[in-house]
Amino acid sequence: MELVDALTLFGAVAVGAMLMFYALESRSAHFVLAFAAACLASSSYGFLQGAWPFGVVEAVWCVVALRRWWHRQLGRTAQLF
């Protein structure tokens, strides 16, 4: 029986992190940023694995999450003043 290769393990961890951080996003802007990083890792996995449509979609999700994180940061700053 063959063990899972490193690329498959990397992809599974990246997608698992996306799921976990997405579920925790309402708790903190840090989780939104972590979700963006997990999307970037998942996008990298897609490109490395040869599934470029998956890589493109995950890269778009990364940009969307970064934008949401940025707007949450601006909202927090605006509340301080």
Buried (B, 14 or more C-beta within 10 A) or exposed (E): EEEEEEEEEBBEBBBEBBEEBBEBBEEEBEBBBBBBBBBBBBBBBBBEBEBEEBBEBBBEBBEEBBEBBBEBEEEEEEEEE
